[in-house]
Amino acid sequence: MYKSINKYIDKLMTSEPGKPLWNIEQILQGKNPSWNYIDGCMTSSLIEMYKTTKSKKYINFVKKYVDFFIQDDGTIKGYEIDKYSTDDVCESRILFDLYDITGEERYKKAIDFTFSQVKTHPRTKEGNFWHKKVYPNQVWLDGLYMIQPFYARYQTRYGNKDYADIIKQFNNVRKLMFDEKAKLYYHGYDSTKSMFWANKKTGLSQNFWLRSIGWFTVGLVDVLDYIDEQMYDEYNTIKALLKEVIDGILQYQDEESKMFYQVPNFPGREKNYLETSGSSMIAYAILKGVRLEALPERYRKIGVDIFNGICNKYLSIKEDGDLNLGGICLVAGLGPEDNLRRDGSYDYYMSEPVVENDAKGVGPLIMAYTEMMKIKD
């Protein structure tokens, strides 16, 4: 099966710049090419394949794909800073790698172009970045992954290793969005407590959503990788948050498949299903966390079992040898005001389409795969 994964990746790399096979939302909705987190998931995973295997086909593909967007002056086609979307920052983390590998100045200019959004991004009263301008005063768990790893990497390289703002934002989320009883994080928080999906006392959404928890775990482990471990207080804060969130979600692990449910605290409930993207993110975060010595060695087998469970359940081989990865929730969100369907209810999370081969699932699975390969080294 593992050898087949390489062929599966090769199939996805037949994509032309701006026309990805892995961005199912773009395909279904006819969206124009843009700088986005879905492509970011895929290109980040291919960067890791390059680092792990040393095969230049991965970096060559990423460079060709990214160069469709990056202009000589560092501006990025399909990236509008004044939208103030944390999602749009996500893909820019790969620019550090491209700059290191190629030395091309346009990548450094594009890094600075992206950081100009970080510097001016609007914040909640608690000091956290809004998820997007169209979601004012809201923190979504997803957003910690979308913007904080880039922010941390920038601070390490160009910002005198000042991580105070990053740590504060993670600590705010722990204070505001963590449920002490369930040991899980809620999907969203509205600091005004006025949104239709928000609890009027806490500002929290109704439920825990697996992929948002997955985004958070990956955000933590990637920030941990990017910050200077000599900054002991900051490093240990992120390390402690990572172990806590992993221990929390593991309470809800499916015993047979080793995966996790779309709404994780309701296993076996009608319509609930074992979901690929969030499970892959958790597998990756565990395996990388062990490698970074942020999690005890005994967690390695847990990560391996989750990865194998996903492959056994959802990575299917057709008669012609083609692979497809299923069980991926296409998208889920909260609001805005003119979209009352996205109310954070259990039924809402069950209503979103389940698809194959979307990068929100494929990218994290490949990231976990690179960590599996590192175990053998």
N, C-alpha and C positions, 0 to 999 in steps of 0.2 A: 504493500500500500504506500509506504513512504516514497519509493522510487516513482510511483505514479503521480505523486504530488508535484514532482519536478515537471512532468509532462503537462500537468494541469496549469502550472504557472506559465509554462511556455505558451499554452493556448491563449491565456489572457494577455500575454505580451505581443500578440498579433494585432492588438489595438493600435489604431492610428492616433496621433496627437489630437486631443480635443474630442475624440470619438471612442471613449473607453467601453469595452465590453462589460466592465465591472460596475459601472455606475447606472444601476437599474432605474433610479429616479430620473436621470437625464434622458434615458431611452424612452421610458413610458410617458414622461411629461413633455418631451420635445424641447428640453431646456438647451439654451446656448452653452457652449463650453465656458467654464469658469474655473477660478481658483477656489477649490472647495475641499472640505474635510474628507469626502468620500474618496476622491483621487489621492488625498493625503494619506489615507490608510493604506492604499495600494502602493504608492511610491515609497512610503516609509518602509514597508515590508520588503520591497525589492532592494532598497539600500541595505537592509540587514542581510538579505540573501547574498549580496555582493561582498559584504564584510565577512560573512561566514564562509562562503565557498571560494572567494577570490575570482569568480567567473565574471569577466568583463561584460558579458551579455546583459547582465542585470543593470549595471551602471550605465551602459550605453543606451539601453532602452529608457531609463529614467531621464537621462540627459536630453535625449531626443524629445521625449514627451514634455518635459518641463520647459525646454527652450521654445516651444510653441507659445508659451505664456510670458516668459521673462524678456523684457525689452532691454536695450543697451543702457538706458538711463536708470534701470532698476525698477521702473514701474512694471506692474503685472497685469496682463490682459485678463479681463473678467474679474478683477478684484477692486471693489469700491470701498475705500476706507470709511467713507461717511455713512455706510450701512452699519458700522460698528457691530459686526458679527464676530463673536469669538470663534465660530466655526471656520471663518475664512483665514484665521491666523494659522490654523493647524498645519496646512501643507507646507508652510514656510520653514518649518523646522529642518526639512531636508536640504535647504539652501546652504546651511553650514557645511554639510557633507560635500555638496557639489563644489562649494568654494574651496574646501580643503583639497579635494581631489584634482580639480582643474586649475585653480588659481585665477579663474575668470572674475574680473572685478564686478561684472554686472550682478553676480550672485551676492556679493557683499552689499552692493547698492540696494538689491531687493530685500536683503535682511533689514537694512536700515529703513527702507520704505515700509516694511511690515511693522517695525518697532515704533514707527510714528503713530500707528494706531494704538499700540499698547500705552503709549505716553498720554494719549488724549481720550482713551476709552472711558465712557461714562460709568459711574459707580453707584451702588446702593448706599444708603446712609451708613451701613456698617463698613463700607470700604471695598466691597467686592465688585468686580466687573459685571455690568449688565450682560445677560446672555446675548442679546442683540438689541439694537435700537428699536426694533418692532416689538420687543419684549421688555419694556422699561421697568427698572427697579426689580428685575427678576434674576435669581440665580438658579441655573439648572445644573445638576450634577455633571452633565455632559461637558459643560463649559470649562471645568477644571482641567480636563484632558485637552481641550481644544487650544487653550491659550497658555497655560502655565508651563508646560515643557519648553515651548519656544522662549517664553519669558526667562525661565531659569537658565537655559542655554545661552541666551544673550547676556544675562548678568554675569555668568561665569567667564565669557569671552571678552565682553566689552564694558561691563558695568561694575567692576571692582568687587564682584562677588557679594553684592548687596541683595540678600534674599528676604529681607524683613517683610516686604510687601507680600511676597509669595506665601511666606509662612503664615502671615496674618490672614490671608484669604482662605487658606486651608483650615486654619483654626476656627475661623468664623463659620465655615460650612460644618465643621464638627460640632460646634456649639448650637447651631440653628437647625440643622437638617438630620442629625443622627437620632435614631430612636433607641433609647437605652434598654428598653425591654426586648424589642425585636433584634437589636444589634445590627440594624440595617439603616441605610440612608434613603430619605425620601427623594423623589425625582426632582421636585422643584420647590422654590421658596419665593414668595412675593413680599418684599419688605414693606409694601403699603397695606398688605392684607386685604386688598380690594378686588383682586381678580376673581372671576366667577368660579375658578377651580381651586381657589385657596381657602384654607380654613381661616375663619375670621379672627380667631384668637392667636394661632401660631403662624399663619401665612403659608403653611405647608400644603403640598398637594396630597391627594387622598392615599396614594399607594406607592409601593416600592416597585421600580421597574428594573429588570435585570440588566439591560444594556447600559443604563445610566450608572449603575453600580460598577459594571465592567469598565466603563470609561473612567470612572473615578480611580479604580485600582490601577489601571494602566497609567493614568496621569501621575499617580503617586510614585510608581516604580520608575517611570521615565524621568521625573523630576529628581528622584534619588540618584539616578545615573548621571544626570547633568550637573548637579551641584557639587561643590568641593567638599569631600567628606572630612576635610580638616575643619570645616565650620561645624563643630560638634553639636551645638544646640539645634541648629537648623536641620542638620542631617538626621539627628536622632528623633526630632519631632516628626519628620516625614516617615521615618522607619517605623515608629510606634503606630502612626495612623495606618500604615500599610498592613501591619500585622493585625490590628484591630478589625479592619474591614474584611480581611481575608478570613479571620476566625468567625466573624459574624455570618458571612455568606455560606461558609462551609456547613453551618447548622442545617442548611436547606438543600444540601446536595442529594440528588437522586441516587439511591443506593445501587441500582442496577446499572444505569448508564454512566454514572458519575457526573452528569451534566446538571444544569439548573433550569428552573422554569421561568417563562416569560414574566410572570408575577411570582417571584421566588418563594414567598411565604404562604402560597396556596397550592402546594403540590397536590396533584390529583383532582383539583377542582375542575368542573366542567369547562371545556374549551381551552384550558391552560395547556401549554405544550413546552417541551424541552427546546430551548432556544440556542442557536449556534453562536451568534455573535458575542453575546454576553458571556457564554461559557468559554469561548475561545480567549476572550480578554482576561478572564480570571485565570485560565491555564497559563497564559503568557506571563501575567503578573506574578504568579506563584513561582514559575520556573526561573524567571529573571531575578525575582526577589531572593531565591536560594543562591543563585550564582553570585549575586552581589553581597551575599552573606547578611542580608537584611531579614531573612527568614531562616529558621532552623533547617538543617539538612533533611529532617524527617518529612518536610513538606514537599520535597522533590517528587516522591512517588505519587503524591496527591495530584500534582500538576501533570505528571505523565499519564495518570489514569484518566484525567479529564480530557486531555488531548486525544488519547486513544478512543475514549468513549464517543467523542464528536466524530472522529473518522469512521468508527464502526456504524454509527447511527445515520449519519447524514452525508458522508462522502461516498457517492455511488458511482460505480463503473458501468457504463452502457456496453452493449454488445460490440460496438466498434472500438472499445477501449477508452472512449471519452469519459472524463470525470466531471461531476457536477456536485457542488456543495449546497445542500438544502437547509431548511429550518431557520432561515434568516428573516427576522422581522424587518420589513422594508424601512419603516420610519415610525417614530412616535414622538409626540410633543404635547405642549400644554397651551391651548388658545391659539391665536390671540382672540380678542373680544368678538370678532366676526366669525369665529369657528368654534361654536359651542360643542361640537362633537368631541373635540379634544379636551375633555373635562377631567382627565386623570382617573376616571373610574375603571374598575376591573373590566367591565364590558368594552370600554374604549380600547384598552390594550389588547383585548382579544379581537378587535375589529380590524386592526391594521393588517395589510397583506403580508403573507409569508412567501418569500421568494428564494430563488437559487442564484448563487454566484455574484451576489452583491458584495462590494469591497468592505462594507461594514462588518461582514462576517469573514470574507476571504482574507483580508489584510491581517486581522488579528490571528487567524489560524496559521498564516504563513509566519507571522512573528513568533508564535509559539513553536512552530516547526524549526525555526532557526535556533531557538533555545534547546529544542530536542537534539539538534545536531551538535550543539556545543557540549552536551553531556558526554558524547562519545569521544570528544577530544582528549 
